[in-house]
């Protein structure tokens, strides 16, 4: 029969065992503490490179990926700046950018992608990679051409607007403008692109509703109307084409082109415009519609307050 362990020795041994077990339990916690935490999604993403399709994919990835914005089964409305009457280089959203947005929506499980402004025929077929994206392109549907009038209670210059039904009926609204020069407002991007969702009579009020008598005779009124109409619905996501764009004679061109090769993305149209306008040498505070939209609380004009991430592709 073995001799009993003295009490003092028993306590020493059990204390050592307890410390070892505690250390084993703590090891995973120590390793977890040492591992870098995953980066939080950016508020504003800038992807730069010659491949505009890849740049669009990267910009949305920096925001946390398209599943952050598009749920499976969602009906997505995308607002391109690609009307049939703007055909000059640098005046319309690149189809490479538009197709990349469509692919991301399809990959996230969207059941349908409706174009709130229908682009010209052959638009989606222009990129060389279009043939490999047949399934994604099959989800793209034109809007039905229906319009409805909405009240804008907080509007200062614009109290009512007639907008395309697709803007209101979609589950997810993605604004896909081009940043470029504009003869009246000096710059056009996300905020100005909202006019593409409006009927002709509403847009005519933007230009001459103050009674000034010319299309750009009252830029203050035009800018306030743009800020006001953006109260109708805030985009869930903005993907701004800042790749190749007019820096003179916008919005329709022809004019001088700058090739910044950037895609700027974010959920905040004010912040995206505040960044994109600098590519035209403008200060956000000097672009009236940006300042007025910020005053409405639509978004943040000071991008230094945001998490901004950049990447090259």
Phi and psi in degrees as a GROMACS rama.xvg file:
@    title "Ramachandran Plot"
@    xaxis  label "Phi"
@    yaxis  label "Psi"
@TYPE xy
-73.3963  147.252  UNK-2
-70.6584  142.235  UNK-3
-64.6125  146.54  UNK-4
-74.6136  131.43  UNK-5
-55.9009  146.709  UNK-6
-56.715  -42.8175  UNK-7
-62.5888  -41.9093  UNK-8
-66.7033  -39.0284  UNK-9
-60.4545  -45.2818  UNK-10
-63.9556  -37.7398  UNK-11
-64.1667  -44.6857  UNK-12
-67.1216  -44.0627  UNK-13
-67.448  -33.4223  UNK-14
-64.4477  -41.4394  UNK-15
-64.3782  -41.0788  UNK-16
-63.4868  -41.6015  UNK-17
-62.6235  -39.6953  UNK-18
-64.6985  -40.1683  UNK-19
-63.8451  -43.8358  UNK-20
-65.2801  -39.8182  UNK-21
-62.5365  -39.6457  UNK-22
-64.5052  -39.4245  UNK-23
-63.8402  -40.2001  UNK-24
-66.5447  -34.3165  UNK-25
-77.5219  -21.5107  UNK-26
-59.0479  -49.2927  UNK-27
-59.2419  -35.8325  UNK-28
-66.5217  -39.3763  UNK-29
-65.1946  -41.8481  UNK-30
-64.6067  -40.0021  UNK-31
-63.9409  -40.5745  UNK-32
-65.073  -32.6213  UNK-33
-76.592  -27.0139  UNK-34
-70.2215  139.098  UNK-35
-66.99  137.877  UNK-36
-70.632  144.159  UNK-37
-62.0837  142.383  UNK-38
-66.3896  137.459  UNK-39
-69.0412  150.138  UNK-40
-58.5044  145.505  UNK-41
-72.8658  153.942  UNK-42
-80.0072  -33.6731  UNK-43
-139.561  129.764  UNK-44
-122.746  139.108  UNK-45
-130.007  117.584  UNK-46
-115.099  134.237  UNK-47
-127.818  136.849  UNK-48
163.527  168.833  UNK-49
-77.3613  -18.3206  UNK-50
-94.7238  100.974  UNK-51
-72.2043  -29.9823  UNK-52
-63.8995  -50.7808  UNK-53
-63.6825  -35.8988  UNK-54
-63.5481  -37.9259  UNK-55
-66.7342  -44.6654  UNK-56
-57.9955  -43.006  UNK-57
-67.6795  -42.0308  UNK-58
-60.3671  -43.6931  UNK-59
-69.4881  -34.8377  UNK-60
-59.8004  -41.6957  UNK-61
-64.3289  -22.7234  UNK-62
-83.3282  -5.75651  UNK-63
113.827  0.875507  UNK-64
91.807  155.144  UNK-65
-62.52  -30.9463  UNK-66
-59.6685  -17.6964  UNK-67
-65.0031  -25.7471  UNK-68
-113.091  -32.6507  UNK-69
-116.764  120.54  UNK-70
-91.5848  154.431  UNK-71
-55.829  135.312  UNK-72
86.1411  -0.30093  UNK-73
-72.326  148.304  UNK-74
-98.3313  117.165  UNK-75
-103.933  135.599  UNK-76
-109.221  127.22  UNK-77
-116.284  135.592  UNK-78
-110.51  98.7607  UNK-79
-84.3971  154.849  UNK-80
-98.8409  75.2268  UNK-81
-146.446  57.3797  UNK-82
-69.1834  159.709  UNK-83
-62.5165  -25.0672  UNK-84
-91.0313  -3.46556  UNK-85
-107.244  106.805  UNK-86
-122.74  -6.40876  UNK-87
-77.1653  147.23  UNK-88
-54.71  140.007  UNK-89
78.8602  6.18237  UNK-90
-107.222  -7.77858  UNK-91
-139.436  157.969  UNK-92
-60.3747  129.923  UNK-93
-60.1328  132.097  UNK-94
-63.4103  -21.5824  UNK-95
-63.0163  -42.2001  UNK-96
-67.83  -45.6045  UNK-97
-60.9807  -42.9593  UNK-98
-65.7485  -37.6436  UNK-99
-63.9983  -40.2154  UNK-100
-62.8729  -42.6644  UNK-101
-61.7411  -42.168  UNK-102
-62.7919  -44.55  UNK-103
-61.716  -40.3226  UNK-104
-64.5981  -43.7122  UNK-105
-62.4173  -43.9302  UNK-106
-63.4006  -30.3244  UNK-107
-79.857  -7.53166  UNK-108
101.933  15.3312  UNK-109
-59.4904  140.607  UNK-110
-89.5483  -20.3651  UNK-111
-161.118  145.828  UNK-112
-127.218  112.257  UNK-113
-101.311  132.09  UNK-114
-86.831  114.035  UNK-115
-68.424  -31.7551  UNK-116
-119.618  126.469  UNK-117
-79.9351  122.462  UNK-118
-72.5092  168.074  UNK-119
-65.9752  158.059  UNK-120
-57.4377  137.927  UNK-121
83.3551  -1.00981  UNK-122
-58.4917  -48.3315  UNK-123
-73.6759  -16.76  UNK-124
-88.4849  -7.40798  UNK-125
-65.2794  -44.8706  UNK-126
-64.9583  146.397  UNK-127
-61.502  -31.6304  UNK-128
-82.6292  -0.0741541  UNK-129
-58.5059  -35.8146  UNK-130
-63.2264  -27.0205  UNK-131
-87.9528  2.61242  UNK-132
-120.742  39.4942  UNK-133
-61.2997  -43.2736  UNK-134
-64.2738  -40.8769  UNK-135
-66.357  -41.9423  UNK-136
-67.1093  -27.7742  UNK-137
-66.0483  -22.9255  UNK-138
-78.4165  -18.084  UNK-139
-76.2269  122.167  UNK-140
-126.235  141.725  UNK-141
-71.7136  155.14  UNK-142
-69.7833  158.629  UNK-143
-81.3705  -4.73679  UNK-144
83.3194  12.438  UNK-145
-89.7006  145.598  UNK-146
-128.811  153.993  UNK-147
-146.3  149.272  UNK-148
-95.3304  135.774  UNK-149
-125.392  149.791  UNK-150
-88.6924  143.943  UNK-151
-121.342  88.0703  UNK-152
-62.2174  -34.8387  UNK-153
-91.5967  1.8733  UNK-154
-65.4394  140.992  UNK-155
-95.249  -43.4819  UNK-156
-104.223  -28.0743  UNK-157
-116.887  115.502  UNK-158
-101.673  -22.4855  UNK-159
-143.045  150.084  UNK-160
-146.231  144.139  UNK-161
-98.599  118.961  UNK-162
-124.14  158.666  UNK-163
-66.1643  135.616  UNK-164
-59.5342  -31.1781  UNK-165
-60.1945  -30.0406  UNK-166
-62.9799  -38.2146  UNK-167
-87.8784  -29.2822  UNK-168
-84.123  -19.8068  UNK-169
-73.7159  150.637  UNK-170
-75.8892  -34.5018  UNK-171
-130.592  130.092  UNK-172
-110.723  119.354  UNK-173
-117.127  121.059  UNK-174
-92.7688  123.172  UNK-175
-127.108  72.5069  UNK-176
-87.428  177.803  UNK-177
-113.083  141.761  UNK-178
-86.4147  131.962  UNK-179
-165  172.372  UNK-180
-69.8672  148.064  UNK-181
-136.993  130.521  UNK-182
-58.535  -35.0125  UNK-183
-88.6461  -60.3534  UNK-184
-85.8545  -7.75913  UNK-185
87.4127  -27.7821  UNK-186
-154.845  145.585  UNK-187
-133.502  138.237  UNK-188
-155.135  -129.039  UNK-189
-65.0078  -50.6996  UNK-190
-63.3726  -48.2261  UNK-191
-66.299  -31.8437  UNK-192
-62.7636  -21.243  UNK-193
-59.5388  -25.3109  UNK-194
-61.0012  -23.0178  UNK-195
-66.9965  -17.8099  UNK-196
-91.3624  -1.27781  UNK-197
-102.592  151.009  UNK-198
-72.2391  162.265  UNK-199
-57.8282  -41.6503  UNK-200
-67.2203  -32.5108  UNK-201
-67.6464  -44.4871  UNK-202
-65.8738  -32.2672  UNK-203
-65.0009  -35.9487  UNK-204
-64.7842  -37.3607  UNK-205
-53.0409  -44.4471  UNK-206
-82.4261  -37.7125  UNK-207
-135.414  17.4721  UNK-208
-68.8844  -17.7768  UNK-209
-81.8055  -8.52223  UNK-210
85.4046  10.4943  UNK-211
-70.089  -23.4903  UNK-212
96.5445  -0.193119  UNK-213
-141.697  157.562  UNK-214
-58.285  -39.2268  UNK-215
-120.933  28.3265  UNK-216
-74.886  -23.3722  UNK-217
-132.051  82.2943  UNK-218
-68.6052  -28.7805  UNK-219
-63.2613  -45.7064  UNK-220
-62.3288  -46.5909  UNK-221
-58.2689  -45.7168  UNK-222
-65.5486  -39.38  UNK-223
-66.9564  -39.687  UNK-224
-61.8501  -40.0877  UNK-225
-63.0962  -45.5913  UNK-226
-60.8683  -42.6536  UNK-227
-63.8429  -44.7793  UNK-228
-67.4336  -23.5734  UNK-229
-72.7796  -5.19634  UNK-230
-77.7463  -17.3568  UNK-231
-62.0057  -47.091  UNK-232
-160.24  126.32  UNK-233
-82.4387  137.23  UNK-234
-61.5797  147.298  UNK-235
-76.1668  -27.8303  UNK-236
-154.37  141.264  UNK-237
-119.639  130.805  UNK-238
-126.51  102.586  UNK-239
-97.0807  125.014  UNK-240
-78.2938  105.232  UNK-241
-118.973  42.937  UNK-242
-89.2409  -62.7346  UNK-243
-137.091  119.097  UNK-244
-150.521  156.877  UNK-245
-67.5011  133.424  UNK-246
-114.237  0.215888  UNK-247
-143.336  155.142  UNK-248
59.1846  31.7913  UNK-249
-84.5088  160.455  UNK-250
-91.8921  -15.4272  UNK-251
-99.2777  -18.0633  UNK-252
74.1142  -172.876  UNK-253
-72.3335  154.995  UNK-254
-163.426  -175.064  UNK-255
-71.1253  138.677  UNK-256
-108.584  136.045  UNK-257
-108.491  136.659  UNK-258
-109.093  87.0155  UNK-259
-83.9746  -21.1835  UNK-260
55.6342  42.548  UNK-261
-122.027  148.581  UNK-262
-119.318  125.579  UNK-263
-113.368  125.207  UNK-264
-133.241  151.062  UNK-265
177.502  168.006  UNK-266
-84.6511  -10.6775  UNK-267
-106.851  109.932  UNK-268
-66.0473  -29.7434  UNK-269
-67.1253  -45.5292  UNK-270
-65.4742  -41.356  UNK-271
-62.8564  -44.2905  UNK-272
-65.834  -37.9333  UNK-273
-61.1072  -37.2131  UNK-274
-75.0986  -47.5965  UNK-275
-65.7889  -34.1256  UNK-276
-65.9999  -25.133  UNK-277
-66.4275  -21.8736  UNK-278
-70.5688  -14.4703  UNK-279
-103.12  11.0159  UNK-280
77.5832  21.9685  UNK-281
-105.991  151.013  UNK-282
-94.8637  133.798  UNK-283
-52.2888  -40.7684  UNK-284
-65.2768  -19.7237  UNK-285
-90.9712  -4.38789  UNK-286
-100.12  105.456  UNK-287
-55.8587  -42.5396  UNK-288
-65.5926  -31.265  UNK-289
-67.9377  -47.1817  UNK-290
-63.7852  -39.4571  UNK-291
-70.4189  -37.2354  UNK-292
-67.1323  -38.5381  UNK-293
-63.5165  -38.4131  UNK-294
-65.1163  -28.6887  UNK-295
-74.0375  -11.7498  UNK-296
84.0744  16.2777  UNK-297
-71.5782  -31.3369  UNK-298
-171.436  -174.502  UNK-299
-102.988  120.745  UNK-300
-84.1303  -26.1251  UNK-301
-89.838  97.0518  UNK-302
-71.8355  -11.6141  UNK-303
-67.6719  -16.181  UNK-304
-87.0465  -2.80961  UNK-305
-109.017  160.692  UNK-306
-83.3334  113.743  UNK-307
-114.506  129.808  UNK-308
-124.888  143.74  UNK-309
-124.016  153.146  UNK-310
-153.785  152.671  UNK-311
-108.011  145.792  UNK-312
